[in-house]
Amino acid sequence: MGLLMIRCPETGRAVSTDITVSREAFAAMPVFFSRSFCPYCRTTHEWFAKDAWVAEAVTSSRGPADQRGDPRGDHRGDHRGDHRGDRQVA
C-alpha cells in the first residue's frame, strides 16, 4: 500500500492525493479524472490516472516516513505533509 501521488505543474514537487492504494489495485483501475488540492502552490490540480503513481512509504532512521516511487525519477520536493482526510482505495 502506498499513497497516490501527482506532480505539481507549478513547483515540480510531488503532491499526495490523500488516496491510499496498492500498486496492483491502481494498475487495475479504469482511466479516471480527479482533482487534488496542492499545499505548495495552494490551488487545485486536475489530473488523470496516467499522471499519477503509487509511492510506497519508506521508513528512515532520520525521522518520519518519506514517500518515494515516482517512476519518472526526479524526487525533488517529495511530499512530507500531513494526511488529513486520507482516503483508501481497495
C-alpha positions, 0 to 999 in steps of 0.5 A: 500500500502506498499513497497516490501521488501527482506532480505539481505543474507549478513547483515540480514537487510531488503532491499526495492525493490523500488516496491510499492504494496498492500498486496492483489495485491502481494498475487495475483501475479504469482511466479516471479524472480527479482533482487534488488540492496542492499545499505548495502552490495552494490551488487545485490540480486536475489530473488523470490516472496516467499522471499519477503513481503509487509511492510506497512509504519508506521508513528512515532512521532520520525521522518520519516516513518519506514517500518515494516511487515516482517512476519518472525519477526526479524526487525533488520536493517529495511530499512530507505533509500531513494526511488529513482526510486520507482516503483508501482505495481497495 
